[in-house]
Amino acid sequence: MKNILLFGGSKGIGKACINKYKTSNKIISIQRSRLINKKNITYIEFDLKNTQKINELIKQIKQKFKTVDYIIFNASHYDLTNIVDINYEKIIDVFNTNLFSYMLVLKDLGSVLNKDSSIVFISSTAPRSNPFGSSLYAPTQAALECFAKVAAKELAPKTRVNIIAPGPINTSLLHENLKAQGIKKNVIINSILLKRLGEPEDIVDLIDFLLSIKSKHITGQIISINGGNYI
């Protein structure tokens, strides 16, 4: 039974990860919402924008897991902000959640990663498609990908590090963002070559591959899964 540390497990891709691994692995899920612990699953309520409290989070993780086999960095804050609406507080909140917190976590947890461990960062196609309103979100994902590649070099050969860049995925977050922008779902579907939204399980299948020994010679890679929405 492996130890999995998951960031953002309350819904969407993270919830699909828990459904995938809950019977065969021990999971710590870090999220903003409070959930009741279950067999093999420990939920820790934490807001990643509070980087000044990261040390407290690390202590809780180490109390539960002496060593870690897999880390899935899935939590992020998708902020719809045009350039003219940027302010310092928004910059700090988005960068803390999407990047700085993960940097601090990996700084302290790198020493407890087991041999043949694997880390997956969930990024986005945003650093390449740069959609309107992503003046804060897209830069955080671009920086996250750069950080993950450096981590792949520094943690090798003990640990593999890869990045998944999903396109539009059928989650509540996507539908909330489409509604906020006044975009109909069919417009997005028509922009996808395979004419369907991705499902959280599509991403989890790739996560599972990248965590497993089947991907033992893959590290430092960005793999996009978007149905042809962005090529």
Buried (B, 14 or more C-beta within 10 A) or exposed (E): EBBBBBBBBBBBBBBBBBEBBBEEBBBBBBBBEEBEEEEBBBBBEBBBBBBEEBEEBBEBBBEEBEBBBBBBBBBBBBBBBEEEEBEEEBBEBBBBBBBBBBBBBBEBBBEBBBEEBBBBBBBBBBBBBEBEBBBBBBBBBBBBBEBBBEBBEEBEEEBBBBBBBBBBBBBEEBEEBBEEEEEEBEEBBEBBEEEEBBBBBBBBBBBBBBBEEEBEEBBBBBBBBBBEBBE
